[in-house]
Every structure is written in C-alpha cells, then in structure tokens.
Amino acid sequence: MARIVIDASATLAWLFDEDNAKARVRPILDSSELVAPWLWRLEVVNAILIRERRKLLAETLASRLLQALDELKIDLVGEPADRTVVGLAQSARPYQLSAYDAVYVDLAIRLRLPLFTRDKNMRAAAKRAGVGLIGWGAS
C-alpha cells in the first residue's frame, strides 16, 4: 500500500463530492496509507462547521460527515519540535503559500511522499519542489 500525504482540499472534495470527486477519490483512499499534518483535522472539521453554521448542512448530516472522517485511518504527524516561526515562513515564501499549505508540502518533502491535493497553488509548489502528485491531473 502506497503512503501519501493528503490535504484538506482532497478530503473535502471527497466528503462533499465536489465535481463528482467521490468516485475518483475513494479508490485512492482505500488503496493508500494516508498521512497528514496535525492541522488536517482542524481544517476539515472547521469546513464542516462553517457549512453547518451557514445552513448549507443540517447538523445530522454534519455529524455523519464527522463520523466518516473519524473512520478514516490517517497518520497525523505533529509539528516538528525544532521548527521555528521563521522556519515556517521560510517554507511558505518561495512557493507563495499560506503557512497552513506550506505545512502539507513540507511534510511531503520531509517524508518523500506524494501529495494528494486539489489546491492549484499547492500542486504548483509541489511540482517545483520535486514532490509527486496524486489525482487531479497529476503527472
């Protein structure tokens, strides 16, 4: 089973079936060992809660989606103890990424794993960094 770094955009596309992503993403989820930085959990839960608050999701559906996330087997990786805020900014700057997105790209670089993201800026940064990509037209 291949290990891959998954980000919130790929997870949410699957969860909300954005652009009919569910059929394309589920086989990748089922055939991969998923790895994500610790903030993945915050990002996906926040996206669900925002949709619920905006009345785009009923609370019962939001609860089912949260349960589906809890059932995903994802190895959540903590922040490196020696990373400074300066170091985090240095990871983001060359690719013009947010600090959040830079954490995903950095994790893929450190673990030498492909990145599964739908985010165009992260995909471009991963390509420039020599990180492999999964799905959404990856080469």
ABEGO torsion letter per residue (X at the ends): XBBBBBBAAAAAAAAAGBGGAAAAAAAAAAABBBBBBAAAAAAAAAAAAAAAAAGABBAAAAAAAAAAAAABBBBBBBBBAABBAAAAAAAAAAAGBBAAAAAAAAAAAAAGBBBBBABAAAAAAAAAAGBBBBEGGBX
